[in-house]
Amino acid sequence: MTFLRKRLFGIVVLAALAITALFALVVSPEDAQQGDAVRLLYLHVPTAWIAYLAFFVTAVSSILWLVPRTRRVTWDLLAGASAEVGVIFTGLTLVLGSLWGRPVWGVWWEWDARLTTTAILFFLYLGYLALRRTGVTADERGKRCAIAALIAFADVPIVHFSVTWWQTLHQTGTVFNPELNAQIHGSMAFTLVFAVGAFTLLYGYLVMRRLRIAELEEGLEDRELELAIAERVRSEQPVPA
């Protein structure tokens, strides 16, 4: 993607986020029960969706790296870039959930099934990111991290279905519930869908930029390794008499 297209993409993302803020704060009405606290929904749901999406991309990229036929260093770098963005949005999901829980539940935090499994997901992928800094070679790092990413991803469906598998304080899905019966309508529904779309664009932009940085870092590491090997070879050559 050329510089101009990247800049245009960034402008589109900013515009989408600005429109989301306008609808969330001005156009969309307050809820009859939750009052203005419901406006956090337009941030909380999109950040949770991006966490799911990011870790799904990490899992798929990890599988593509593990399969010899499709193995490319780009898949490993994409997995890492997406996981970094996913961890950020998972952290935001937990923070926004706490901000919403204080006026609605009366507490900042409750060891609810949804909250607990989401916190576990957050720390699993923090561990994954830490693991990416280990390994002598790119192949060694890629193998370890790909397996770890697939293990960590097993928690994603647990997080999603926790509100239906157990009795929890957290409400069931506003849109994606077992009955597929959306609990939101009108301008609130439009704002929520638009917010999800805007945050998806933001995710794509952030991953694109982080992947580019990772590719530059990978190239720098390769060049440094080549220089180190060349220097070692020169130092081991016998000095002419």
Summary of the structure (lengths in Angstrom):
residues: 241
radius of gyration: 22.1
end to end distance: 54.9
largest distance: 91.9
contacts: 702
relative contact order: 0.15
helix: 78%
strand: 1%
